[in-house]
Amino acid sequence: MAKLRETFAPMPVTERGSGILIAGDPKSNFIAYANGRSVILRSLVNPLEMDVYGEHGYNVTVARFSPNGEWVASADVSGNVRIWARGDEHVLKFEIKGLSGRIDDLQWSADGQRIVVSGDGKGKTFVRAFMWDSGSNVGEFDGHSKRVLSCTFKPTRPFRIVSGGEDFLANFYEGPPFRYKTALREHSNFVNCVRYSPDGTKFITVGSDKRGFIYDGKSAEKLGELSGDGAHAGSVYAASWSPDSKQVLTVSADKTAKLWNISEAGDASLSSTFSLDSNGGVRDMQVGCLWLNDYLISVSLGGKLSYLSQSNVSLPQKVISGHQKGITAIALANNDGNTEIISSSWDAVTLRWSIGSGYLGRLEVGDVIPSVKGLAVACNRIFLHGLDKKLWTASLSGETLGELVPLDLGAQPVSLHTVNATKRELALVVTDNEVLLLEGPKILSRTQTDYTARVGALSSDETEVAVGGEDGNVRIYSIQGDTLTLQKVLEKHRGPVTAIQFSPDNAMLCSGDQNREAVVWSRETGDWQVKVKSMLYHASRITAVAWSPDNQKVATGSVDQYVYIYDVNQAASTRTAIKGAHLGGVQALVFLDSKTLITGGDDACLRVWDV
């Protein structure tokens, strides 16, 4: 039975021009945020300690812990709100259609009995408050004419609700039952975030007009403004109060986070400015923040989560990152005798990881390559390709990436493979009608095909090539010098071959097809024969195959979200199944050693399994 050892979590999905709202649980020091259809619960003490909730049918926009920390309320782009228990089972408590459109923010009342949501009502209600266990409305929320980006609940009685949106208004409601009281019209652009202080005496609004205002929590009287020489120079996307309600953390498109002292009278004065410009361009814009106990957190547009330190405002105490889009490829690389994991995603984010430590750093390729579909490492060289006709390659030494060199192949690559166990920088690239051999940035040979090629693999001794075709056949080529010579055609698949891999000892070959079947071939008798039959357990297209270093196991991944691990010396029926390995589908597999499998998928997670 396979057991999950670690998950390298994805980061919040961000969008330029919009803020993200992160929640925290002060009892456990966990944060909650959304990525795709998943809700990520993650420890700030140990970022590798995390949980994933994947029961939403649509992309999740926001998640919030209940005041007692036992429940989570999460909402999605369809307007659904799901309230579920923390823990292994994720028991669903209640589900309700909160709004008719996207929900942008959600807040619990301090007693945990009510929830308020705001977002796009599609011409109807933009804000709604209801009882958490029955869905009964607890007020009417008039006053907004456009999408409401943020809402907040006064944590002390008498309860109040404040909302802010794209109509430049922050509206104030009294209750329960809640009724419109007044509109606050100080902002001249979108109101991105509204937040009550923990003691309920004040609330803050920040917006795209680069301004922030402090109001009385009970009467909504304006008390102060975030202004002066230290004011933000770009849109302010989020704000978070200190636990003692005496300071506020704000973040902005100007690539800074700022700490403000708030007096009893509501006057604001700048305390500290954290400069978070790491030469990442627009990716360094800060779009989310959270003050949770002793942790000050800021999130950038590029997905970096920075732990801020008041003792050193010029350098974050720690930075963690991860993928924001689906993972497309995984490779292993050697760094001074240590094996590192390199993963890439559709948005060209290419990251380095290690078992037990998680995120190590980022390889900056996104400014050159807009998207990465394939990635491979050979010796001290990395190869990448996207959705155009180019292959990119660069030297790779630990965390240092050399200059990326483009090679125009004349056709879009559909497959890329290398062998990392040799000292040669040999790579195999397959296009629809060509098989190419490269050494470093040099093309050694181009072999035309009279069939449509889909995928290819090099043998570990780099003497053979296997190519899977649209016609369902697997063709074996020998490498003689720099020339490929066809040796054998293997016929078994009933659909296009989509994944292929030689075993490390080159005695076997595993191929998978679009019709969900995998085949293990062996040439123990001198000729290629089917070794493992009836590998028909996937429900959809096989996307990846991988061999264990001891040649005993082969793993297959599919868009059906399953991973199957087969012992090649036993019948296929003895397989080990990993159900729901990745929400949306499995896209990449690699064995770290004979007992450790690494997988990546459309949920932007990288997972390590003991097998």
BELMO-V332310 format. One record per residue. N is the residue number from 1. SS is DSSP state (h for helix, s for strand, l for the rest). Layout:
n=N ss=SS
n=N ss=SS
//
This chain:
n=1 ss=l
n=2 ss=l
n=3 ss=s
n=4 ss=s
n=5 ss=s
n=6 ss=s
n=7 ss=s
n=8 ss=s
n=9 ss=l
n=10 ss=l
n=11 ss=l
n=12 ss=l
n=13 ss=l
n=14 ss=l
n=15 ss=l
n=16 ss=l
n=17 ss=l
n=18 ss=l
n=19 ss=l
n=20 ss=l
n=21 ss=l
n=22 ss=l
n=23 ss=s
n=24 ss=s
n=25 ss=s
n=26 ss=l
n=27 ss=l
n=28 ss=l
n=29 ss=l
n=30 ss=s
n=31 ss=s
n=32 ss=s
n=33 ss=s
n=34 ss=s
n=35 ss=s
n=36 ss=l
n=37 ss=l
n=38 ss=s
n=39 ss=s
n=40 ss=s
n=41 ss=s
n=42 ss=s
n=43 ss=s
n=44 ss=l
n=45 ss=l
n=46 ss=l
n=47 ss=l
n=48 ss=l
n=49 ss=l
n=50 ss=s
n=51 ss=s
n=52 ss=s
n=53 ss=s
n=54 ss=l
n=55 ss=l
n=56 ss=l
n=57 ss=l
n=58 ss=l
n=59 ss=l
n=60 ss=s
n=61 ss=s
n=62 ss=s
n=63 ss=s
n=64 ss=s
n=65 ss=s
n=66 ss=l
n=67 ss=l
n=68 ss=l
n=69 ss=l
n=70 ss=l
n=71 ss=s
n=72 ss=s
n=73 ss=s
n=74 ss=s
n=75 ss=s
n=76 ss=s
n=77 ss=l
n=78 ss=l
n=79 ss=l
n=80 ss=s
n=81 ss=s
n=82 ss=s
n=83 ss=s
n=84 ss=s
n=85 ss=s
n=86 ss=l
n=87 ss=l
n=88 ss=l
n=89 ss=l
n=90 ss=l
n=91 ss=l
n=92 ss=s
n=93 ss=s
n=94 ss=s
n=95 ss=s
n=96 ss=s
n=97 ss=s
n=98 ss=l
n=99 ss=l
n=100 ss=l
n=101 ss=l
n=102 ss=l
n=103 ss=s
n=104 ss=s
n=105 ss=s
n=106 ss=s
n=107 ss=s
n=108 ss=s
n=109 ss=l
n=110 ss=l
n=111 ss=l
n=112 ss=l
n=113 ss=l
n=114 ss=s
n=115 ss=s
n=116 ss=s
n=117 ss=s
n=118 ss=s
n=119 ss=s
n=120 ss=l
n=121 ss=l
n=122 ss=l
n=123 ss=l
n=124 ss=l
n=125 ss=l
n=126 ss=l
n=127 ss=s
n=128 ss=s
n=129 ss=s
n=130 ss=s
n=131 ss=s
n=132 ss=l
n=133 ss=l
n=134 ss=l
n=135 ss=l
n=136 ss=l
n=137 ss=s
n=138 ss=l
n=139 ss=s
n=140 ss=l
n=141 ss=l
n=142 ss=l
n=143 ss=l
n=144 ss=l
n=145 ss=l
n=146 ss=l
n=147 ss=l
n=148 ss=s
n=149 ss=s
n=150 ss=s
n=151 ss=s
n=152 ss=s
n=153 ss=s
n=154 ss=l
n=155 ss=l
n=156 ss=l
n=157 ss=l
n=158 ss=l
n=159 ss=l
n=160 ss=s
n=161 ss=s
n=162 ss=s
n=163 ss=s
n=164 ss=s
n=165 ss=s
n=166 ss=l
n=167 ss=l
n=168 ss=l
n=169 ss=l
n=170 ss=s
n=171 ss=s
n=172 ss=s
n=173 ss=s
n=174 ss=s
n=175 ss=l
n=176 ss=l
n=177 ss=l
n=178 ss=s
n=179 ss=s
n=180 ss=s
n=181 ss=s
n=182 ss=s
n=183 ss=s
n=184 ss=s
n=185 ss=l
n=186 ss=l
n=187 ss=l
n=188 ss=l
n=189 ss=l
n=190 ss=l
n=191 ss=s
n=192 ss=s
n=193 ss=s
n=194 ss=s
n=195 ss=s
n=196 ss=s
n=197 ss=l
n=198 ss=l
n=199 ss=l
n=200 ss=l
n=201 ss=l
n=202 ss=s
n=203 ss=s
n=204 ss=s
n=205 ss=s
n=206 ss=s
n=207 ss=s
n=208 ss=l
n=209 ss=l
n=210 ss=l
n=211 ss=l
n=212 ss=s
n=213 ss=s
n=214 ss=s
n=215 ss=s
n=216 ss=s
n=217 ss=l
n=218 ss=l
n=219 ss=l
n=220 ss=l
n=221 ss=l
n=222 ss=s
n=223 ss=s
n=224 ss=s
n=225 ss=s
n=226 ss=l
n=227 ss=l
n=228 ss=l
n=229 ss=l
n=230 ss=l
n=231 ss=l
n=232 ss=l
n=233 ss=l
n=234 ss=l
n=235 ss=l
n=236 ss=s
n=237 ss=s
n=238 ss=s
n=239 ss=s
n=240 ss=s
n=241 ss=s
n=242 ss=l
n=243 ss=l
n=244 ss=l
n=245 ss=l
n=246 ss=l
n=247 ss=s
n=248 ss=s
n=249 ss=s
n=250 ss=s
n=251 ss=s
n=252 ss=s
n=253 ss=l
n=254 ss=l
n=255 ss=l
n=256 ss=s
n=257 ss=s
n=258 ss=s
n=259 ss=s
n=260 ss=s
n=261 ss=s
n=262 ss=s
n=263 ss=l
n=264 ss=l
n=265 ss=l
n=266 ss=l
n=267 ss=l
n=268 ss=s
n=269 ss=s
n=270 ss=s
n=271 ss=s
n=272 ss=s
n=273 ss=s
n=274 ss=s
n=275 ss=s
n=276 ss=l
n=277 ss=l
n=278 ss=l
n=279 ss=l
n=280 ss=l
n=281 ss=h
n=282 ss=h
n=283 ss=h
n=284 ss=h
n=285 ss=l
n=286 ss=s
n=287 ss=s
n=288 ss=s
n=289 ss=s
n=290 ss=s
n=291 ss=s
n=292 ss=s
n=293 ss=l
n=294 ss=l
n=295 ss=s
n=296 ss=s
n=297 ss=s
n=298 ss=s
n=299 ss=s
n=300 ss=s
n=301 ss=l
n=302 ss=l
n=303 ss=l
n=304 ss=l
n=305 ss=s
n=306 ss=s
n=307 ss=s
n=308 ss=s
n=309 ss=l
n=310 ss=l
n=311 ss=l
n=312 ss=l
n=313 ss=l
n=314 ss=l
n=315 ss=l
n=316 ss=l
n=317 ss=l
n=318 ss=s
n=319 ss=s
n=320 ss=s
n=321 ss=l
n=322 ss=l
n=323 ss=l
n=324 ss=l
n=325 ss=l
n=326 ss=l
n=327 ss=s
n=328 ss=s
n=329 ss=s
n=330 ss=s
n=331 ss=s
n=332 ss=s
n=333 ss=s
n=334 ss=s
n=335 ss=s
n=336 ss=l
n=337 ss=l
n=338 ss=s
n=339 ss=s
n=340 ss=s
n=341 ss=s
n=342 ss=s
n=343 ss=s
n=344 ss=s
n=345 ss=s
n=346 ss=l
n=347 ss=l
n=348 ss=l
n=349 ss=l
n=350 ss=s
n=351 ss=s
n=352 ss=s
n=353 ss=s
n=354 ss=s
n=355 ss=l
n=356 ss=l
n=357 ss=l
n=358 ss=s
n=359 ss=s
n=360 ss=s
n=361 ss=s
n=362 ss=s
n=363 ss=s
n=364 ss=l
n=365 ss=l
n=366 ss=l
n=367 ss=l
n=368 ss=l
n=369 ss=l
n=370 ss=l
n=371 ss=l
n=372 ss=l
n=373 ss=l
n=374 ss=s
n=375 ss=s
n=376 ss=s
n=377 ss=s
n=378 ss=s
n=379 ss=l
n=380 ss=l
n=381 ss=s
n=382 ss=s
n=383 ss=s
n=384 ss=s
n=385 ss=s
n=386 ss=l
n=387 ss=l
n=388 ss=l
n=389 ss=l
n=390 ss=s
n=391 ss=s
n=392 ss=s
n=393 ss=s
n=394 ss=s
n=395 ss=s
n=396 ss=s
n=397 ss=s
n=398 ss=l
n=399 ss=l
n=400 ss=s
n=401 ss=s
n=402 ss=l
n=403 ss=l
n=404 ss=l
n=405 ss=s
n=406 ss=s
n=407 ss=s
n=408 ss=s
n=409 ss=l
n=410 ss=l
n=411 ss=l
n=412 ss=l
n=413 ss=l
n=414 ss=l
n=415 ss=s
n=416 ss=s
n=417 ss=s
n=418 ss=s
n=419 ss=l
n=420 ss=l
n=421 ss=l
n=422 ss=l
n=423 ss=l
n=424 ss=l
n=425 ss=l
n=426 ss=s
n=427 ss=s
n=428 ss=s
n=429 ss=s
n=430 ss=s
n=431 ss=l
n=432 ss=l
n=433 ss=l
n=434 ss=s
n=435 ss=s
n=436 ss=s
n=437 ss=s
n=438 ss=s
n=439 ss=s
n=440 ss=l
n=441 ss=l
n=442 ss=s
n=443 ss=s
n=444 ss=s
n=445 ss=s
n=446 ss=s
n=447 ss=s
n=448 ss=s
n=449 ss=l
n=450 ss=l
n=451 ss=l
n=452 ss=l
n=453 ss=s
n=454 ss=s
n=455 ss=s
n=456 ss=s
n=457 ss=s
n=458 ss=s
n=459 ss=l
n=460 ss=l
n=461 ss=l
n=462 ss=l
n=463 ss=l
n=464 ss=s
n=465 ss=s
n=466 ss=s
n=467 ss=s
n=468 ss=s
n=469 ss=s
n=470 ss=l
n=471 ss=l
n=472 ss=l
n=473 ss=s
n=474 ss=s
n=475 ss=s
n=476 ss=s
n=477 ss=s
n=478 ss=s
n=479 ss=s
n=480 ss=s
n=481 ss=l
n=482 ss=l
n=483 ss=s
n=484 ss=s
n=485 ss=s
n=486 ss=s
n=487 ss=s
n=488 ss=s
n=489 ss=s
n=490 ss=s
n=491 ss=s
n=492 ss=l
n=493 ss=l
n=494 ss=l
n=495 ss=l
n=496 ss=l
n=497 ss=s
n=498 ss=s
n=499 ss=s
n=500 ss=s
n=501 ss=s
n=502 ss=s
n=503 ss=l
n=504 ss=l
n=505 ss=l
n=506 ss=l
n=507 ss=l
n=508 ss=s
n=509 ss=s
n=510 ss=s
n=511 ss=s
n=512 ss=s
n=513 ss=s
n=514 ss=l
n=515 ss=l
n=516 ss=l
n=517 ss=l
n=518 ss=s
n=519 ss=s
n=520 ss=s
n=521 ss=s
n=522 ss=s
n=523 ss=l
n=524 ss=l
n=525 ss=l
n=526 ss=l
n=527 ss=l
n=528 ss=l
n=529 ss=s
n=530 ss=s
n=531 ss=s
n=532 ss=s
n=533 ss=s
n=534 ss=s
n=535 ss=s
n=536 ss=l
n=537 ss=l
n=538 ss=l
n=539 ss=l
n=540 ss=l
n=541 ss=l
n=542 ss=s
n=543 ss=s
n=544 ss=s
n=545 ss=s
n=546 ss=s
n=547 ss=s
n=548 ss=l
n=549 ss=l
n=550 ss=l
n=551 ss=l
n=552 ss=l
n=553 ss=s
n=554 ss=s
n=555 ss=s
n=556 ss=s
n=557 ss=s
n=558 ss=s
n=559 ss=l
n=560 ss=l
n=561 ss=l
n=562 ss=l
n=563 ss=s
n=564 ss=s
n=565 ss=s
n=566 ss=s
n=567 ss=s
n=568 ss=l
n=569 ss=l
n=570 ss=l
n=571 ss=l
n=572 ss=h
n=573 ss=h
n=574 ss=h
n=575 ss=l
n=576 ss=s
n=577 ss=s
n=578 ss=s
n=579 ss=l
n=580 ss=l
n=581 ss=l
n=582 ss=l
n=583 ss=l
n=584 ss=l
n=585 ss=l
n=586 ss=s
n=587 ss=s
n=588 ss=s
n=589 ss=s
n=590 ss=s
n=591 ss=s
n=592 ss=s
n=593 ss=s
n=594 ss=l
n=595 ss=l
n=596 ss=s
n=597 ss=s
n=598 ss=s
n=599 ss=s
n=600 ss=s
n=601 ss=s
n=602 ss=l
n=603 ss=l
n=604 ss=l
n=605 ss=l
n=606 ss=s
n=607 ss=s
n=608 ss=s
n=609 ss=s
n=610 ss=s
n=611 ss=l
//
